[in-house]
Amino acid sequence: MLDHMLTKEQIRIRDEVRDLVKWVPRQMILDMDTDKIKFPKEFLQEAARRNLLGCRYPKKWGGRDMDWVTTCMIMEEVGTLGYEVACVFAVGAELVCDAIILHGTDEQKEKYVKPLLLGECFAAECLTEPRGGSDFFGATTKAEDKGDYFLLNGQKRFIVGAEGADFFLVYARTNPDAKPQDSITCFIVDRGPGVETKYLYGLMGCRGGGAGRLVFRNVKVPKGNIVGKLHGAYDVFNTMMIPERLGSAAMTIGSARTALDVATKYTTRRKAFGKVINTFQGVSFQVAEAAMLLDACRAMAYATARAVDSGVDLNVIRRYVSESKKFITESCQKVVHNSMQVMGGIGYTNVFPIERIHRDIRLASIWTGTSEIMSMIVAHEWYREFMKKKLPRDYEADAQEALATDEKVYNDEDMWKMGW
């Protein structure tokens, strides 16, 4: 943890989160991994009792008026319990709340945010559909205007909290003839008639979060449950990408940290060839690389969090968040790989938690936007920024043969001008 980046108040909250982590029963983690627990409501209720859900939201709605740096710290600490524990912690109190706090009405905040942060109800976000994941504008779930309400039909899948949530944040097509950015609306949908959890997935890891497929059949959604503007889900989606991706990155650090802690302790006790194995460079260098990557991940997460808190331009934030999501999740997977490697065969068993962490953390570079999507966003925003900025000097001229213009050929037109 980068303590020097935290205020005294943030360190106090960190200690509160660590007390919550200590409180969590070992059996809860084991039962989640075997799907005996489908959705850990008791854990969320305890976190709510300690006022640790949604800390960056206004106190008026149940938060603590903190910032994104605090949130990243909290997500890392919760992530030490397990990646799926952190996923469940974040989906309702960070993702769904974020949309309603930023785009919803006071009535919606009173009805949904307050009880959620008190642990009286639970929420899930419904974005991905069976026909595709990253294609937000390809949504086929539809909501038809029926006058006093919308009639919702469609399916969403891979929904954390499909089993367990009391209401859902659902994106549905409401204006099919409009351009993509103006075709989708965001709704709050209560679990009730027509809302069915159709299928729970047998996941490689990240079990116990109630991940499943939701089916909506002729669900009546009041017009007062529109989040933001009618046909205006694109604006909601843009801001939601911050908690989805930055939060995902921060929780990954926590899970990887646990793996490295377990492996480091093991390498200080295990002996081979008459020596403790951390005296061998083949072991200690892998631990050193893992520690370096974790520190780099934290630095990137906190720098991005500071940028979000400072109100940096949203396009720049998109790049920072996407860079963080890709770098941190992939680097943390390397941390877990190294941790398992230095432990040898015993690390591949369930005698130690490394194998569970390895299974869980594989999701990190897939959900909330794959690494490939992150690269696409980073490239797009980088070029956009570059074309706008003015360099302090002509660095291209700082070369011995900078004036050799005949060698600076970029296209056929240049060749034609030179008579080639």
C-alpha positions as CSV (number, residue, x, y, z in Angstrom):
1,M,0.0,0.0,0.0
2,L,1.3,3.5,-0.9
3,D,0.6,5.0,2.6
4,H,2.2,8.3,1.6
5,M,-0.6,8.8,-0.9
6,L,-3.3,8.6,1.8
7,T,-4.5,11.2,4.3
8,K,-4.9,10.3,7.9
9,E,-8.7,9.9,7.4
10,Q,-8.1,7.6,4.5
11,I,-5.7,5.5,6.6
12,R,-8.4,5.3,9.3
13,I,-10.9,4.0,6.7
14,R,-8.3,1.5,5.4
15,D,-8.0,0.2,8.9
16,E,-11.8,-0.1,9.1
17,V,-11.7,-2.2,5.8
18,R,-9.0,-4.4,7.2
19,D,-11.2,-5.0,10.3
20,L,-14.0,-6.1,7.9
21,V,-11.5,-8.4,6.1
22,K,-10.6,-10.0,9.4
23,W,-14.3,-10.4,10.3
24,V,-15.0,-12.5,7.1
25,P,-15.4,-16.2,8.0
26,R,-13.0,-18.5,6.3
27,Q,-16.0,-20.8,5.4
28,M,-17.6,-18.0,3.5
29,I,-14.7,-17.8,1.0
30,L,-14.6,-21.6,0.7
31,D,-18.4,-21.9,0.2
32,M,-18.4,-19.2,-2.4
33,D,-15.7,-21.1,-4.4
34,T,-17.9,-24.2,-4.4
35,D,-21.1,-22.3,-5.1
36,K,-22.6,-23.3,-1.8
37,I,-23.1,-19.6,-1.3
38,K,-24.8,-18.2,-4.4
39,F,-24.6,-14.6,-3.3
40,P,-22.9,-13.4,0.0
41,K,-25.7,-11.1,1.3
42,E,-24.4,-11.4,4.9
43,F,-21.0,-10.0,3.8
44,L,-22.6,-7.0,2.1
45,Q,-24.9,-6.4,5.1
46,E,-21.9,-6.4,7.4
47,A,-20.0,-4.0,5.1
48,A,-23.0,-1.7,5.0
49,R,-23.3,-1.9,8.9
50,R,-19.7,-0.5,9.0
51,N,-20.6,2.2,6.4
52,L,-18.1,0.9,3.9
53,L,-20.3,0.7,0.9
54,G,-20.1,3.6,-1.6
55,C,-17.7,5.7,0.5
56,R,-17.2,8.3,-2.3
57,Y,-20.9,9.2,-2.5
58,P,-22.6,12.1,-0.5
59,K,-23.4,11.4,3.1
60,K,-26.9,12.5,2.3
61,W,-27.4,9.3,0.4
62,G,-25.4,7.0,2.8
63,G,-21.8,7.5,1.6
64,R,-18.9,9.3,3.3
65,D,-18.0,12.1,0.9
66,M,-14.7,10.5,0.0
67,D,-12.9,10.3,-3.4
68,W,-11.6,7.9,-6.0
69,V,-8.2,7.5,-4.2
70,T,-10.1,6.2,-1.2
71,T,-12.2,3.9,-3.4
72,C,-9.1,2.4,-5.0
73,M,-7.7,1.8,-1.5
74,I,-10.9,0.1,-0.3
75,M,-11.2,-2.0,-3.4
76,E,-7.6,-3.3,-3.0
77,E,-8.2,-4.2,0.6
78,V,-11.5,-6.0,-0.1
79,G,-9.8,-7.7,-3.1
80,T,-7.4,-9.5,-0.7
81,L,-10.3,-11.7,0.3
82,G,-10.8,-12.9,-3.2
83,Y,-11.6,-11.4,-6.6
84,E,-15.2,-12.4,-6.6
85,V,-15.8,-11.0,-3.1
86,A,-14.6,-7.7,-4.4
87,C,-16.7,-8.0,-7.6
88,V,-19.8,-8.5,-5.5
89,F,-18.8,-5.6,-3.2
90,A,-18.4,-3.3,-6.1
91,V,-21.2,-4.2,-8.5
92,G,-24.1,-2.7,-6.5
93,A,-22.4,-0.1,-4.2
94,E,-20.1,1.2,-6.9
95,L,-21.4,0.5,-10.4
96,V,-25.2,0.7,-10.0
97,C,-25.0,3.5,-7.4
98,D,-22.6,5.5,-9.6
99,A,-25.2,5.6,-12.4
100,I,-28.0,6.7,-10.1
101,I,-25.9,9.2,-8.2
102,L,-24.6,10.9,-11.3
103,H,-27.6,10.6,-13.6
104,G,-30.6,9.7,-11.4
105,T,-33.3,11.8,-9.7
106,D,-33.5,12.5,-5.9
107,E,-36.5,10.2,-5.8
108,Q,-34.4,7.3,-7.3
109,K,-31.5,8.0,-4.9
110,E,-33.9,7.9,-2.0
111,K,-35.7,4.7,-3.1
112,Y,-32.6,2.8,-4.4
113,V,-29.3,4.2,-3.3
114,K,-30.1,4.7,0.4
115,P,-31.4,1.2,1.1
116,L,-28.6,-0.3,-1.0
117,L,-25.9,1.4,1.0
118,L,-27.6,0.4,4.2
119,G,-27.5,-3.3,3.1
120,E,-31.3,-3.5,2.9
121,C,-31.3,-4.5,-0.7
122,F,-28.9,-5.6,-3.5
123,A,-28.3,-4.5,-7.1
124,A,-26.8,-5.7,-10.3
125,E,-25.8,-4.2,-13.6
126,C,-27.2,-5.7,-16.8
127,L,-25.1,-4.8,-19.9
128,T,-23.8,-7.9,-21.6
129,E,-26.1,-9.9,-23.9
130,P,-25.9,-13.4,-25.3
131,R,-25.1,-12.2,-28.8
132,G,-22.1,-10.1,-27.7
133,G,-20.2,-8.4,-24.9
134,S,-18.1,-5.5,-26.0
135,D,-20.6,-4.2,-28.5
136,F,-22.7,-1.8,-26.3
137,F,-24.6,-0.4,-29.3
138,G,-25.5,-3.9,-30.5
139,A,-28.0,-4.4,-27.6
140,T,-31.1,-6.2,-28.7
141,T,-33.1,-6.0,-25.4
142,K,-36.0,-3.7,-26.2
143,A,-38.2,-1.4,-24.2
144,E,-41.4,-0.3,-25.9
145,D,-43.2,2.9,-24.8
146,K,-46.7,2.0,-23.6
147,G,-47.7,5.4,-22.4
148,D,-47.4,5.2,-18.6
149,Y,-44.7,2.6,-18.7
150,F,-42.2,0.8,-20.9
151,L,-42.6,-2.9,-21.7
152,L,-39.2,-4.6,-21.5
153,N,-38.2,-7.8,-23.3
154,G,-34.8,-9.4,-23.8
155,Q,-31.9,-11.2,-22.2
156,K,-28.7,-10.3,-20.4
157,R,-25.9,-12.7,-19.4
158,F,-22.8,-13.0,-17.2
159,I,-24.7,-10.8,-14.7
160,V,-23.0,-10.8,-11.3
161,G,-25.9,-10.8,-8.9
162,A,-28.4,-12.4,-11.3
163,E,-29.0,-14.6,-8.3
164,G,-29.4,-12.3,-5.3
165,A,-30.0,-8.8,-6.5
166,D,-33.3,-7.1,-5.8
167,F,-33.1,-4.6,-8.7
168,F,-31.1,-4.2,-11.9
169,L,-29.6,-1.4,-14.0
170,V,-30.7,-2.4,-17.5
171,Y,-29.7,-1.0,-20.9
172,A,-32.4,-1.4,-23.5
173,R,-33.1,-0.2,-27.0
174,T,-35.9,2.4,-27.1
175,N,-35.3,4.2,-30.4
176,P,-34.2,1.6,-32.9
177,D,-34.2,3.9,-35.9
178,A,-31.9,6.5,-34.4
179,K,-28.1,6.6,-34.6
180,P,-26.5,4.3,-32.0
181,Q,-25.7,7.0,-29.5
182,D,-29.4,8.0,-29.3
183,S,-31.0,4.6,-29.4
184,I,-30.6,3.1,-25.9
185,T,-32.1,4.0,-22.5
186,C,-30.9,3.0,-19.0
187,F,-33.6,1.7,-16.6
188,I,-33.9,0.6,-13.0
189,V,-35.8,-2.7,-13.1
190,D,-37.1,-4.2,-9.9
191,R,-37.1,-8.0,-9.6
192,G,-40.7,-9.0,-10.0
193,P,-43.2,-10.5,-12.6
194,G,-41.4,-11.2,-15.9
195,V,-37.9,-11.1,-14.4
196,E,-36.3,-14.5,-14.3
197,T,-32.9,-15.8,-13.4
198,K,-32.7,-18.4,-16.2
199,Y,-29.3,-19.9,-15.8
200,L,-26.4,-19.8,-13.4
201,Y,-23.0,-20.3,-15.0
202,G,-20.4,-23.0,-14.0
203,L,-17.5,-20.6,-13.9
204,M,-13.8,-21.5,-13.9
205,G,-13.4,-19.1,-11.0
206,C,-15.1,-16.1,-9.4
207,R,-17.8,-18.3,-8.1
208,G,-20.4,-17.4,-5.4
209,G,-21.5,-14.1,-7.0
210,G,-24.7,-15.4,-8.5
211,A,-23.5,-14.9,-12.1
212,G,-26.2,-15.9,-14.5
213,R,-28.5,-15.1,-17.4
214,L,-31.5,-12.9,-16.8
215,V,-34.6,-13.0,-19.0
216,F,-37.1,-10.2,-19.2
217,R,-40.5,-11.1,-20.5
218,N,-43.1,-8.2,-20.8
219,V,-41.7,-6.5,-17.7
220,K,-43.5,-3.2,-16.9
221,V,-41.0,-0.5,-16.1
222,P,-42.4,2.8,-14.8
223,K,-41.2,5.9,-16.7
224,G,-39.9,7.2,-13.4
225,N,-37.3,4.5,-13.5
226,I,-35.4,5.9,-16.4
227,V,-31.9,6.8,-15.4
228,G,-30.8,10.0,-17.1
229,K,-32.6,10.9,-20.3
230,L,-34.8,8.9,-22.6
231,H,-32.5,7.5,-25.3
232,G,-29.6,8.9,-23.3
233,A,-27.9,5.7,-22.0
234,Y,-24.7,6.6,-23.9
235,D,-24.0,9.3,-21.4
236,V,-24.6,6.9,-18.5
237,F,-22.4,4.3,-20.1
238,N,-19.5,6.7,-20.5
239,T,-19.4,7.6,-16.9
240,M,-20.0,4.0,-15.8
241,M,-16.8,2.9,-17.5
242,I,-14.8,4.7,-14.8
243,P,-16.0,2.6,-11.8
244,E,-16.3,-0.5,-14.0
245,R,-12.7,-0.4,-15.2
246,L,-10.8,1.5,-12.5
247,G,-12.6,-0.4,-9.8
248,S,-11.8,-3.7,-11.5
249,A,-8.1,-2.8,-11.7
250,A,-7.9,-1.8,-8.1
251,M,-9.5,-5.0,-6.8
252,T,-7.1,-7.0,-8.9
253,I,-4.2,-5.5,-7.0
254,G,-5.6,-6.9,-3.8
255,S,-6.0,-10.4,-5.1
256,A,-2.5,-10.5,-6.5
257,R,-1.1,-9.0,-3.3
258,T,-2.5,-12.0,-1.4
259,A,-0.9,-14.4,-3.8
260,L,2.5,-12.7,-3.4
261,D,2.2,-12.6,0.4
262,V,1.5,-16.3,0.5
263,A,4.3,-17.1,-1.8
264,T,6.8,-14.8,-0.1
265,K,6.1,-16.4,3.3
266,Y,6.5,-19.9,1.7
267,T,9.8,-19.0,0.1
268,T,11.2,-17.9,3.5
269,R,10.5,-21.3,5.0
270,R,10.9,-23.9,2.3
271,K,14.3,-25.4,1.9
272,A,16.0,-27.1,-1.0
273,F,19.6,-28.3,-1.5
274,G,20.2,-27.3,2.1
275,K,19.2,-23.7,1.7
276,V,16.0,-21.6,2.1
277,I,14.8,-21.1,-1.4
278,N,14.5,-17.3,-1.3
279,T,18.4,-17.4,-1.4
280,F,18.2,-18.7,-5.0
281,Q,18.0,-16.0,-7.7
282,G,15.6,-18.2,-9.7
283,V,13.2,-17.7,-6.8
284,S,14.0,-14.3,-5.4
285,F,14.1,-12.6,-8.8
286,Q,10.6,-13.8,-9.6
287,V,9.4,-12.4,-6.2
288,A,11.2,-9.2,-6.9
289,E,9.5,-8.8,-10.3
290,A,6.1,-9.5,-8.8
291,A,6.7,-6.8,-6.1
292,M,7.8,-4.3,-8.7
293,L,4.7,-5.0,-10.8
294,L,2.4,-4.5,-7.8
295,D,4.0,-1.2,-6.9
296,A,3.8,-0.1,-10.6
297,C,0.1,-1.1,-10.6
298,R,-0.7,0.9,-7.4
299,A,1.1,3.9,-8.8
300,M,-0.9,3.8,-12.0
301,A,-4.2,3.2,-10.1
302,Y,-3.6,6.1,-7.7
303,A,-2.4,8.5,-10.5
304,T,-5.6,7.7,-12.5
305,A,-7.8,8.1,-9.4
306,R,-6.2,11.5,-8.7
307,A,-6.9,12.5,-12.3
308,V,-10.6,11.5,-12.0
309,D,-10.9,13.4,-8.7
310,S,-9.3,16.4,-10.3
311,G,-11.9,16.6,-13.1
312,V,-9.5,16.0,-16.0
313,D,-11.1,16.0,-19.4
314,L,-13.2,12.8,-19.9
315,N,-11.4,11.8,-23.1
316,V,-8.1,11.8,-21.2
317,I,-9.7,9.9,-18.3
318,R,-10.9,7.3,-20.8
319,R,-7.3,6.7,-21.8
320,Y,-5.9,6.7,-18.3
321,V,-8.6,4.3,-17.1
322,S,-8.2,2.0,-20.1
323,E,-4.4,2.0,-19.6
324,S,-4.9,1.2,-16.0
325,K,-7.4,-1.6,-16.6
326,K,-5.1,-3.3,-19.2
327,F,-1.7,-2.8,-17.5
328,I,-2.9,-3.6,-13.9
329,T,-5.0,-6.7,-14.7
330,E,-2.3,-8.2,-17.0
331,S,0.5,-7.4,-14.6
332,C,-1.4,-8.8,-11.6
333,Q,-1.9,-12.1,-13.6
334,K,1.9,-12.2,-14.0
335,V,2.2,-11.6,-10.2
336,V,0.0,-14.6,-9.5
337,H,1.9,-16.7,-12.1
338,N,5.2,-15.9,-10.4
339,S,3.7,-16.7,-7.0
340,M,2.6,-20.1,-8.1
341,Q,5.9,-20.7,-10.0
342,V,8.1,-20.2,-6.9
343,M,6.0,-22.5,-4.8
344,G,6.3,-25.3,-7.3
345,G,3.8,-28.2,-7.3
346,I,2.2,-27.4,-3.9
347,G,1.1,-24.0,-5.4
348,Y,-0.9,-25.9,-7.9
349,T,-3.0,-27.6,-5.2
350,N,-5.7,-26.3,-2.9
351,V,-3.4,-26.7,0.1
352,F,-2.7,-23.0,-0.6
353,P,-5.1,-20.4,-2.0
354,I,-2.8,-19.6,-5.0
355,E,-4.7,-21.9,-7.4
356,R,-8.1,-20.3,-6.5
357,I,-6.6,-16.8,-7.0
358,H,-5.2,-17.9,-10.3
359,R,-8.6,-19.1,-11.5
360,D,-10.4,-16.0,-10.2
361,I,-8.0,-13.4,-11.5
362,R,-8.1,-14.7,-15.1
363,L,-11.4,-12.9,-15.4
364,A,-9.8,-9.5,-14.7
365,S,-8.6,-9.0,-18.3
366,I,-11.9,-10.1,-19.8
367,W,-14.8,-8.6,-17.9
368,T,-15.7,-4.9,-17.9
369,G,-13.8,-4.5,-21.2
370,T,-11.2,-6.9,-22.5
371,S,-7.6,-6.0,-22.8
372,E,-8.0,-5.7,-26.6
373,I,-10.9,-3.2,-26.2
374,M,-8.7,-1.2,-23.7
375,S,-5.9,-1.1,-26.3
376,M,-8.3,0.2,-29.0
377,I,-9.5,3.0,-26.7
378,V,-5.9,3.9,-25.7
379,A,-4.8,4.1,-29.3
380,H,-7.8,6.2,-30.3
381,E,-7.5,8.7,-27.5
382,W,-3.7,8.9,-27.8
383,Y,-3.9,9.9,-31.4
384,R,-6.7,12.3,-30.7
385,E,-4.6,14.0,-28.0
386,F,-1.5,14.0,-30.2
387,M,-3.2,15.8,-33.1
388,K,-4.3,18.6,-30.8
389,K,-1.1,19.2,-28.8
390,K,1.7,21.6,-29.6
391,L,5.2,20.3,-28.9
392,P,7.6,22.7,-27.1
393,R,10.2,22.2,-29.9
394,D,10.7,20.5,-33.2
395,Y,12.2,17.3,-31.8
396,E,12.4,15.8,-35.3
397,A,15.0,18.4,-36.2
398,D,17.3,17.1,-33.5
399,A,19.0,14.6,-35.9
400,Q,22.2,14.9,-37.9
401,E,20.5,14.4,-41.2
402,A,17.2,16.1,-40.3
403,L,17.4,18.2,-43.5
404,A,17.7,15.2,-45.8
405,T,14.1,15.7,-47.0
406,D,14.6,13.2,-49.9
407,E,14.7,10.5,-47.3
408,K,11.4,11.6,-45.6
409,V,9.0,9.8,-47.9
410,Y,5.6,9.2,-46.4
411,N,3.4,8.4,-49.5
412,D,3.2,8.2,-53.3
413,E,2.6,11.9,-53.6
414,D,5.9,12.7,-52.0
415,M,7.6,10.4,-54.5
416,W,5.8,12.2,-57.4
417,K,6.9,15.6,-56.1
418,M,10.5,14.5,-56.1
419,G,10.2,13.2,-59.7
420,W,10.4,9.5,-58.8
